[in-house]
Amino acid sequence: MKHELTRNNDYDFFEEAMHDFFPAFYGSRRSQQYMRTDIKETENAYQMEVEIPGMDKKDIHIDLQDGYLNITANKNEREESGKKENYIRRERSFSCSRSYYVGDIRKEDIKAKYENGILRVSIPKEMPQKEEEHHIEIE
C-alpha cells in the first residue's frame, strides 16, 4: 500500500518521517530543498539564480573567502503572547547556506540582486592573461 500511495509522487511520508527522526543515519534532505541554484555561462560571466523564497534582502549574506562564494540566509521571527490574533507564541525560523567555488575573483567584481525570492549573482570569468612578448636585443 505504501508503494501505491507514493508511486506517482515525489513525496513519501514514511521516508520523510525517517529522515526527520534519524537525520544522522539517513542524512538531511532539507538542504536539498532550499537554495536551488541554476548557473548559466555567458561570454564574460557566470550568471547564478539561487532560489531563496520568503526572505528579505537583509536576511541574506554573501561573502567571498579563499575562492569560495558563501551565501547564507537566516530568518528568525518570534512573537510573544497576545501581540497578534491571540496567539500565545509563534515561531518562524529558517537558516541555510551554500558555498560555490568561483576561483580567484575580486569581490568588487561580483554583482548581486535579490528580487521576488530569487537571488541573482553575476560572477565575471577569470580572463587568461596574454603573455607579453619580450624581445631581447642581441649585442
Backbone as a printed PyTorch tensor [residue, N CA C, xyz], in Angstrom:
tensor([[[  0.8160,  -1.1810,   0.0000],
         [  0.0000,   0.0000,   0.0000],
         [  0.8710,   1.2620,   0.0000]],

        [[  1.9590,   1.2670,   0.7370],
         [  2.8620,   2.4080,   0.7590],
         [  3.3490,   2.7170,  -0.6460]],

        [[  3.6910,   1.6860,  -1.3830],
         [  4.1710,   1.8600,  -2.7420],
         [  3.0970,   2.5000,  -3.6170]],

        [[  1.8830,   2.0940,  -3.4900],
         [  0.7930,   2.6390,  -4.2840],
         [  0.5430,   4.1070,  -3.9620]],

        [[  0.6570,   4.4920,  -2.7030],
         [  0.3980,   5.8720,  -2.3070],
         [  1.4730,   6.8230,  -2.7930]],

        [[  2.6630,   6.3420,  -2.9470],
         [  3.7710,   7.2240,  -3.2960],
         [  4.3380,   6.9770,  -4.6880]],

        [[  3.7370,   6.1010,  -5.4400],
         [  4.2960,   5.7140,  -6.7240],
         [  4.4260,   6.8870,  -7.6990]],

        [[  3.4110,   7.7120,  -7.8280],
         [  3.4320,   8.7920,  -8.7990],
         [  3.7100,  10.1510,  -8.1490]],

        [[  4.3610,  10.1220,  -7.0150],
         [  4.5710,  11.3560,  -6.2750],
         [  5.9680,  11.3350,  -5.6760]],

        [[  6.6130,  12.4700,  -5.6780],
         [  7.9510,  12.5390,  -5.0890],
         [  7.9040,  12.5120,  -3.5670]],

        [[  6.8050,  12.9060,  -2.9750],
         [  6.6950,  12.9470,  -1.5200],
         [  6.4190,  11.5530,  -0.9780]],

        [[  7.1690,  11.1390,   0.0150],
         [  6.9950,   9.8440,   0.6470],
         [  6.9160,  10.0820,   2.1610]],

        [[  5.7230,   9.9690,   2.7270],
         [  5.5040,  10.2640,   4.1360],
         [  6.4230,   9.4530,   5.0350]],

        [[  6.5400,   8.1530,   4.8000],
         [  7.3560,   7.2910,   5.6480],
         [  8.8390,   7.6390,   5.5310]],

        [[  9.2780,   7.9050,   4.3240],
         [ 10.6750,   8.2720,   4.1090],
         [ 10.9890,   9.6100,   4.7970]],

        [[ 10.0930,  10.5710,   4.6610],
         [ 10.2880,  11.8690,   5.3070],
         [ 10.3260,  11.7250,   6.8240]],

        [[  9.4620,  10.8900,   7.3810],
         [  9.4430,  10.6860,   8.8300],
         [ 10.7640,  10.0960,   9.3080]],

        [[ 11.3120,   9.1480,   8.5680],
         [ 12.5870,   8.5470,   8.9590],
         [ 13.7160,   9.5710,   8.8890]],

        [[ 13.6930,  10.4200,   7.8600],
         [ 14.7100,  11.4720,   7.7620],
         [ 14.6130,  12.4290,   8.9320]],

        [[ 13.3960,  12.7700,   9.3330],
         [ 13.2160,  13.7200,  10.4320],
         [ 13.6220,  13.1260,  11.7770]],

        [[ 13.3380,  11.8530,  11.9990],
         [ 13.6430,  11.2330,  13.2860],
         [ 15.0970,  10.7700,  13.3970]],

        [[ 15.7060,  10.4010,  12.2780],
         [ 17.0720,   9.8920,  12.2960],
         [ 17.9290,  10.6050,  11.2460]],

        [[ 18.1240,  11.9410,  11.3750],
         [ 18.8670,  12.6540,  10.3390],
         [ 20.3230,  12.2220,  10.2070]],

        [[ 20.9470,  11.8090,  11.3060],
         [ 22.3580,  11.3910,  11.2250],
         [ 22.5030,  10.1140,  10.4070]],

        [[ 21.5210,   9.2300,  10.4730],
         [ 21.5790,   7.9690,   9.7490],
         [ 21.1440,   8.1390,   8.2900]],

        [[ 20.0620,   8.8590,   8.0810],
         [ 19.5060,   8.9900,   6.7390],
         [ 20.0480,  10.1920,   5.9770]],

        [[ 20.6840,  11.1120,   6.6810],
         [ 21.1550,  12.3290,   6.0300],
         [ 20.0420,  13.3430,   5.9350]],

        [[ 20.4190,  14.5720,   5.8550],
         [ 19.4380,  15.6450,   5.7920],
         [ 19.0790,  15.9290,   4.3400]],

        [[ 17.8010,  15.8660,   4.0310],
         [ 17.3480,  16.1970,   2.6890],
         [ 16.8430,  17.6260,   2.6310]],

        [[ 16.6740,  18.2560,   3.7750],
         [ 16.1500,  19.6220,   3.7820],
         [ 17.0890,  20.5870,   3.0580]],

        [[ 18.3790,  20.3600,   3.1410],
         [ 19.3140,  21.2630,   2.4830],
         [ 19.1560,  21.2080,   0.9640]],

        [[ 18.6630,  20.1070,   0.4330],
         [ 18.4400,  19.9940,  -0.9970],
         [ 17.2000,  20.7610,  -1.4280]],

        [[ 16.2880,  21.0440,  -0.5040],
         [ 15.0530,  21.7130,  -0.8490],
         [ 15.2250,  23.2150,  -0.9420]],

        [[ 16.2750,  23.7680,  -0.3640],
         [ 16.4670,  25.1940,  -0.3220],
         [ 17.7180,  25.5860,  -1.0790]],

        [[ 17.6940,  26.7830,  -1.5440],
         [ 18.8110,  27.3540,  -2.2840],
         [ 19.1400,  26.5560,  -3.5480]],

        [[ 18.0970,  26.1520,  -4.2400],
         [ 18.3230,  25.5090,  -5.5310],
         [ 18.9440,  26.5440,  -6.4510]],

        [[ 19.9220,  26.1140,  -7.2180],
         [ 20.7260,  27.0590,  -7.9780],
         [ 20.8130,  26.6540,  -9.4400]],

        [[ 20.6230,  27.6450, -10.3140],
         [ 20.8690,  27.4840, -11.7430],
         [ 22.0640,  28.3690, -12.0770]],

        [[ 23.0030,  27.8360, -12.8440],
         [ 24.1780,  28.6070, -13.2450],
         [ 24.2640,  28.5770, -14.7620]],

        [[ 24.3040,  29.7710, -15.3390],
         [ 24.3550,  29.9000, -16.7940],
         [ 25.6500,  30.5960, -17.1660]],

        [[ 26.2960,  30.1100, -18.2100],
         [ 27.5500,  30.7030, -18.6660],
         [ 27.2620,  31.6540, -19.8150]],

        [[ 27.7980,  32.8730, -19.7270],
         [ 27.7430,  33.8100, -20.8330],
         [ 29.1740,  34.0390, -21.3090]],

        [[ 29.3440,  34.9320, -22.2410],
         [ 30.6720,  35.1470, -22.8070],
         [ 31.6810,  35.6430, -21.7680]],

        [[ 31.2310,  36.5440, -20.8680],
         [ 32.1690,  37.1560, -19.9240],
         [ 31.9180,  36.8160, -18.4620]],

        [[ 30.8230,  36.0990, -18.1650],
         [ 30.4780,  35.8890, -16.7570],
         [ 29.6780,  34.6100, -16.5810]],

        [[ 29.5090,  34.2480, -15.3080],
         [ 28.6050,  33.1860, -14.9190],
         [ 27.4320,  33.8510, -14.2070]],

        [[ 26.2100,  33.5010, -14.6090],
         [ 25.0120,  34.0680, -14.0090],
         [ 24.3550,  33.0000, -13.1360]],

        [[ 24.2560,  33.2900, -11.8390],
         [ 23.6340,  32.3540, -10.8960],
         [ 22.2510,  32.8620, -10.5330]],

        [[ 21.3050,  31.9450, -10.4380],
         [ 19.9790,  32.2430,  -9.9060],
         [ 19.7410,  31.2680,  -8.7650]],

        [[ 19.6490,  31.8110,  -7.5470],
         [ 19.5070,  30.9990,  -6.3460],
         [ 18.1210,  31.2520,  -5.7530]],

        [[ 17.3390,  30.1820,  -5.5810],
         [ 16.0020,  30.3130,  -5.0050],
         [ 16.0960,  30.4270,  -3.4860]],

        [[ 15.6290,  31.5650,  -2.9510],
         [ 15.5660,  31.7620,  -1.5040],
         [ 14.2380,  32.4670,  -1.2030]],

        [[ 13.1300,  31.7580,  -1.3330],
         [ 11.8250,  32.4070,  -1.1470],
         [ 11.5450,  32.7590,   0.3080]],

        [[ 10.7240,  33.7960,   0.4870],
         [ 10.2730,  34.1670,   1.8170],
         [ 11.2670,  34.9590,   2.6360]],

        [[ 12.3480,  35.3820,   2.0430],
         [ 13.3730,  36.1350,   2.7650],
         [ 13.3030,  37.6020,   2.3820]],

        [[ 13.8330,  38.4270,   3.2650],
         [ 14.0740,  39.8250,   2.9490],
         [ 15.5380,  39.9540,   2.5720]],

        [[ 15.8510,  40.9950,   1.8210],
         [ 17.2400,  41.2110,   1.3970],
         [ 18.1790,  41.2890,   2.5960]],

        [[ 17.7180,  41.8480,   3.7000],
         [ 18.5550,  41.9990,   4.8980],
         [ 18.8660,  40.6560,   5.5650]],

        [[ 18.1120,  39.5980,   5.2350],
         [ 18.3210,  38.2730,   5.8220],
         [ 19.3620,  37.4440,   5.0680]],

        [[ 19.8390,  37.9410,   3.9440],
         [ 20.7630,  37.1900,   3.0810],
         [ 22.1410,  37.8310,   3.1460]],

        [[ 23.1590,  36.9950,   3.3450],
         [ 24.5390,  37.4780,   3.4280],
         [ 25.3980,  36.7100,   2.4220]],

        [[ 26.2100,  37.4620,   1.7000],
         [ 27.1100,  36.8750,   0.7090],
         [ 28.5260,  37.3190,   1.0530]],

        [[ 29.4470,  36.3560,   1.1000],
         [ 30.8470,  36.7320,   1.2770],
         [ 31.7250,  35.8640,   0.3930]],

        [[ 32.9190,  36.3460,   0.1810],
         [ 33.8980,  35.6660,  -0.6600],
         [ 35.1290,  35.4200,   0.1840]],

        [[ 35.5050,  34.1330,   0.2950],
         [ 36.6610,  33.7890,   1.1150],
         [ 37.3870,  32.5990,   0.5000]],

        [[ 38.6720,  32.7640,   0.2690],
         [ 39.5350,  31.7080,  -0.2720],
         [ 38.9870,  31.0960,  -1.5550]],

        [[ 38.4260,  31.9230,  -2.4150],
         [ 37.9140,  31.4380,  -3.6900],
         [ 36.5140,  30.8540,  -3.6310]],

        [[ 35.8700,  30.8760,  -2.4830],
         [ 34.5150,  30.3480,  -2.3230],
         [ 33.5260,  31.4760,  -2.0900]],

        [[ 32.4380,  31.4690,  -2.8550],
         [ 31.3440,  32.3910,  -2.6420],
         [ 30.3700,  31.7070,  -1.6840]],

        [[ 30.1820,  32.2920,  -0.5100],
         [ 29.3160,  31.7100,   0.5190],
         [ 28.0360,  32.5260,   0.6130]],

        [[ 26.9010,  31.8530,   0.4880],
         [ 25.6010,  32.5030,   0.6020],
         [ 24.8950,  31.9100,   1.8090]],

        [[ 24.4730,  32.7760,   2.7260],
         [ 23.7930,  32.3490,   3.9460],
         [ 22.4930,  33.1290,   4.0720]],

        [[ 21.4290,  32.4220,   4.4370],
         [ 20.1350,  33.0570,   4.6720],
         [ 19.6680,  32.6710,   6.0660]],

        [[ 19.3440,  33.6590,   6.8880],
         [ 18.8580,  33.4340,   8.2570],
         [ 17.6200,  34.2810,   8.4880]],

        [[ 16.5830,  33.6430,   8.9550],
         [ 15.3690,  34.3730,   9.3090],
         [ 14.9080,  33.8520,  10.6490]],

        [[ 14.6890,  34.7660,  11.5900],
         [ 14.2740,  34.3710,  12.9220],
         [ 13.1940,  35.3420,  13.3830]],

        [[ 11.9530,  34.8700,  13.3850],
         [ 10.8300,  35.6920,  13.8230],
         [ 10.1670,  35.0210,  15.0140]],

        [[ 10.0220,  35.7740,  16.0770],
         [  9.3510,  35.2620,  17.2680],
         [  8.4020,  36.3210,  17.7750]],

        [[  7.2200,  35.8980,  18.1280],
         [  6.2430,  36.8060,  18.7170],
         [  5.7870,  36.2260,  20.0370]],

        [[  5.8080,  37.0550,  21.0520],
         [  5.3490,  36.6070,  22.3640],
         [  3.8520,  36.8490,  22.4960]],

        [[  3.3050,  36.4060,  23.6070],
         [  1.8650,  36.3330,  23.8180],
         [  1.1170,  37.6260,  23.5260]],

        [[ -0.0550,  37.4300,  22.9010],
         [ -1.0210,  38.4770,  22.7290],
         [ -0.7310,  39.5350,  21.6880]],

        [[  0.3490,  39.4510,  20.9560],
         [  0.6730,  40.5140,  20.0170],
         [ -0.1040,  40.4200,  18.7120]],

        [[ -0.5230,  39.2270,  18.3170],
         [ -1.1910,  39.0760,  17.0410],
         [ -2.2220,  37.9500,  17.1090]],

        [[ -3.4460,  38.2440,  16.8650],
         [ -4.5300,  37.2700,  16.7360],
         [ -4.6060,  36.2630,  17.8820]],

        [[ -4.3370,  36.6750,  19.0790],
         [ -4.4650,  35.8460,  20.2770],
         [ -3.5420,  34.6330,  20.3170]],

        [[ -2.5120,  34.6310,  19.5060],
         [ -1.5320,  33.5520,  19.6260],
         [ -0.7660,  33.7490,  20.9280]],

        [[ -0.4900,  32.6610,  21.5870],
         [  0.3420,  32.7310,  22.7830],
         [  1.8070,  32.8420,  22.3700]],

        [[  2.1950,  32.1010,  21.3570],
         [  3.5700,  32.1560,  20.8620],
         [  3.5840,  31.6690,  19.4200]],

        [[  4.3610,  32.3380,  18.5900],
         [  4.5550,  31.9220,  17.1960],
         [  6.0400,  31.9590,  16.9060]],

        [[  6.5170,  30.9650,  16.1990],
         [  7.9310,  30.9100,  15.8450],
         [  8.0640,  30.5750,  14.3640]],

        [[  8.8930,  31.3140,  13.6940],
         [  9.2490,  31.0310,  12.3170],
         [ 10.7520,  31.2500,  12.2020]],

        [[ 11.4810,  30.1880,  12.1200],
         [ 12.9310,  30.2850,  11.9890],
         [ 13.3750,  29.4760,  10.7820]],

        [[ 14.3850,  29.9840,  10.1160],
         [ 14.9030,  29.2990,   8.9520],
         [ 16.3540,  29.7090,   8.7620]],

        [[ 17.1850,  28.7620,   8.4170],
         [ 18.5820,  29.0480,   8.1590],
         [ 19.1110,  28.0570,   7.1320]],

        [[ 19.8550,  28.5450,   6.1730],
         [ 20.5120,  27.6480,   5.2170],
         [ 21.7210,  28.3730,   4.6410]],

        [[ 22.6320,  27.6010,   4.1010],
         [ 23.8150,  28.1980,   3.4740],
         [ 24.3630,  27.2450,   2.4180]],

        [[ 25.0350,  27.8390,   1.4560],
         [ 25.7190,  27.0620,   0.4160],
         [ 26.9930,  27.7790,   0.0370]],

        [[ 27.9460,  27.0110,  -0.4440],
         [ 29.2130,  27.5680,  -0.9070],
         [ 29.4490,  27.1110,  -2.3380]],

        [[ 30.0200,  28.0070,  -3.1240],
         [ 30.3110,  27.7280,  -4.5260],
         [ 31.7460,  28.1530,  -4.7920]],

        [[ 32.5310,  27.2930,  -5.4030],
         [ 33.9020,  27.6590,  -5.7350],
         [ 33.8810,  28.5290,  -6.9840]],

        [[ 34.4460,  29.7290,  -6.8770],
         [ 34.4530,  30.6580,  -8.0060],
         [ 35.8610,  31.0300,  -8.4510]],

        [[ 36.8680,  30.6230,  -7.7190],
         [ 38.2450,  30.9020,  -8.1070],
         [ 38.7290,  32.2470,  -7.5980]],

        [[ 39.7370,  32.7540,  -8.2460],
         [ 40.3940,  33.9830,  -7.8180],
         [ 39.6970,  35.1880,  -8.4510]],

        [[ 38.6340,  35.6520,  -7.7980],
         [ 37.8270,  36.7740,  -8.2800],
         [ 37.8580,  37.8700,  -7.2220]],

        [[ 37.8780,  39.1180,  -7.6480],
         [ 37.7960,  40.2290,  -6.6960],
         [ 36.3430,  40.4270,  -6.2810]],

        [[ 36.1140,  40.6530,  -5.0090],
         [ 34.7320,  40.8010,  -4.5240],
         [ 34.0480,  42.0070,  -5.1500]],

        [[ 34.7950,  43.0200,  -5.5230],
         [ 34.2150,  44.2110,  -6.1410],
         [ 33.6010,  43.9070,  -7.5020]],

        [[ 34.0440,  42.8290,  -8.1470],
         [ 33.5560,  42.4850,  -9.4810],
         [ 32.2870,  41.6370,  -9.4570]],

        [[ 31.8890,  41.1590,  -8.2950],
         [ 30.6950,  40.3270,  -8.1710],
         [ 29.4880,  41.2240,  -7.9070]],

        [[ 28.4280,  41.0110,  -8.6640],
         [ 27.2030,  41.8030,  -8.5240],
         [ 26.0710,  40.8770,  -8.0860]],

        [[ 25.2260,  41.3640,  -7.1670],
         [ 24.1140,  40.5510,  -6.6680],
         [ 22.8570,  41.3940,  -6.5600]],

        [[ 21.7010,  40.7530,  -6.8130],
         [ 20.4130,  41.4230,  -6.7100],
         [ 19.3810,  40.3920,  -6.2430]],

        [[ 18.5510,  40.7810,  -5.2850],
         [ 17.5160,  39.8810,  -4.7670],
         [ 16.1520,  40.4660,  -5.0930]],

        [[ 15.3170,  39.6550,  -5.7580],
         [ 14.0030,  40.1210,  -6.1700],
         [ 13.0650,  38.9330,  -6.3470]],

        [[ 11.8810,  39.0300,  -5.7470],
         [ 10.8440,  38.0010,  -5.8740],
         [ 11.3270,  36.5950,  -5.5110]],

        [[ 12.1240,  36.4860,  -4.4540],
         [ 12.5800,  35.1920,  -3.9780],
         [ 13.7500,  34.6050,  -4.7300]],

        [[ 14.2930,  35.3360,  -5.6970],
         [ 15.4210,  34.8520,  -6.4930],
         [ 16.6120,  35.7780,  -6.2710]],

        [[ 17.7360,  35.1910,  -5.8580],
         [ 18.9890,  35.9270,  -5.7370],
         [ 19.7540,  35.7190,  -7.0360]],

        [[ 20.0310,  36.8150,  -7.7270],
         [ 20.7880,  36.7500,  -8.9720],
         [ 22.1940,  37.2780,  -8.7030]],

        [[ 23.1820,  36.4520,  -9.0370],
         [ 24.5820,  36.8120,  -8.7940],
         [ 25.3270,  36.6910, -10.1180]],

        [[ 26.0710,  37.7250, -10.4550],
         [ 26.8890,  37.7270, -11.6580],
         [ 28.3500,  37.6780, -11.2470]],

        [[ 29.0480,  36.6450, -11.7210],
         [ 30.4510,  36.4290, -11.3770],
         [ 31.2630,  36.4760, -12.6680]],

        [[ 32.1870,  37.4190, -12.7750],
         [ 32.9780,  37.5000, -14.0040],
         [ 33.8990,  36.2940, -14.1490]],

        [[ 34.1240,  35.9410, -15.3840],
         [ 35.0570,  34.8430, -15.6450],
         [ 36.4780,  35.3300, -15.4170]],

        [[ 37.3190,  34.4000, -14.9980],
         [ 38.7420,  34.7140, -14.8970],
         [ 39.2780,  34.7750, -16.3200]],

        [[ 39.7750,  35.9140, -16.6740],
         [ 40.3000,  36.0760, -18.0290],
         [ 41.7680,  35.6740, -18.0580]],

        [[ 42.1280,  34.7760, -18.9650],
         [ 43.5430,  34.4040, -19.0550],
         [ 44.3460,  35.6030, -19.5250]],

        [[ 45.4560,  35.8130, -18.8890],
         [ 46.2890,  36.9490, -19.2500],
         [ 47.1690,  36.5700, -20.4360]],

        [[ 47.1900,  37.4830, -21.3880],
         [ 48.0230,  37.2500, -22.5710],
         [ 49.4800,  37.4810, -22.1880]],

        [[ 50.3030,  36.5730, -22.6340],
         [ 51.7210,  36.7490, -22.3590],
         [ 52.2660,  37.8480, -23.2620]],

        [[ 52.9530,  38.7420, -22.6280],
         [ 53.5650,  39.8200, -23.4050],
         [ 54.8270,  39.2910, -24.0640]],

        [[ 55.0420,  39.7850, -25.2670],
         [ 56.2290,  39.3700, -25.9920],
         [ 57.4070,  40.2020, -25.5030]],

        [[ 58.4360,  39.5400, -25.0820],
         [ 59.6310,  40.2320, -24.6000],
         [ 60.7640,  39.9630, -25.5990]],

        [[ 61.0900,  41.0150, -26.3070],
         [ 62.1610,  40.8920, -27.2900],
         [ 63.4740,  41.2600, -26.6240]],

        [[ 64.4570,  40.4130, -26.7840],
         [ 65.7720,  40.6500, -26.1970],
         [ 66.7390,  41.0010, -27.3250]],

        [[ 67.3360,  42.1580, -27.1700],
         [ 68.3100,  42.6020, -28.1660],
         [ 69.6070,  41.8050, -28.0440]],

        [[ 70.1770,  41.5260, -29.1450],
         [ 71.4610,  40.8360, -29.1800],
         [ 72.5510,  41.8720, -29.4190]],

        [[ 73.5710,  41.8520, -28.6170],
         [ 74.6770,  42.8090, -28.7630],
         [ 75.7240,  42.2870, -29.6940]]])
